[in-house]
């Protein structure tokens, strides 16, 4: 089975947005946003994913990647 890789850190650099700023715009804690950024989560709500895409002005495919094992 493959896995999903998050490229949130790359998108944050491209958009020049800090972790604090993004977590504030999305409405979740810095700790939880850090876990998402560092690929330490096994699940994420679609509403959180949508809020991240809204805040970073990007598409879901810009931050998620499926990798076959």
C-alpha positions in Angstrom: 0.0 0.0 0.0 1.2 3.5 -0.8 1.2 6.5 1.3 0.2 10.2 1.2 3.0 12.8 1.5 2.2 16.3 2.6 4.2 19.1 0.9 2.8 21.8 3.2 6.3 23.1 4.2 7.2 23.7 0.5 3.9 25.6 -0.2 4.4 27.7 3.0 7.9 28.7 1.8 6.5 29.6 -1.7 3.7 31.7 -0.2 6.1 33.2 2.5 3.7 32.2 5.3 4.8 31.3 8.8 3.4 28.4 10.8 1.9 30.8 13.2 0.2 32.8 10.5 -1.1 29.7 8.7 -2.5 28.1 11.9 -4.2 31.4 12.8 -5.8 31.6 9.3 -6.9 28.0 9.4 -8.1 28.1 13.0 -6.1 25.3 14.5 -3.4 25.2 17.1 0.3 25.7 16.2 1.0 22.2 17.6 -1.6 20.6 15.3 -0.4 22.6 12.3 3.2 21.6 13.0 2.1 17.9 13.0 0.5 18.4 9.6 3.5 20.2 8.3 5.9 17.5 9.4 3.8 14.6 8.1 3.0 13.4 11.6 -0.7 12.9 11.1 -2.6 9.9 9.8 -5.9 11.7 9.1 -7.1 15.2 8.4 -10.6 16.6 8.1 -11.6 17.9 4.7 -12.6 21.2 6.3 -9.1 21.6 7.6 -7.6 20.7 4.2 -10.0 23.2 2.5 -9.0 25.9 5.0 -5.3 25.3 4.3 -5.9 25.5 0.6 -7.9 28.7 1.1 -5.2 30.3 3.2 -2.4 29.3 0.9 -4.4 30.0 -2.3 -3.5 26.5 -3.7 -5.1 23.3 -4.9 -5.2 20.1 -2.8 -2.8 18.5 -5.3 -0.3 21.2 -4.6 0.2 19.9 -1.0 -0.8 16.2 -1.2 1.1 13.5 -3.1 0.4 9.8 -3.4 3.6 7.6 -3.4 3.5 3.9 -4.3 5.6 1.6 -2.1 
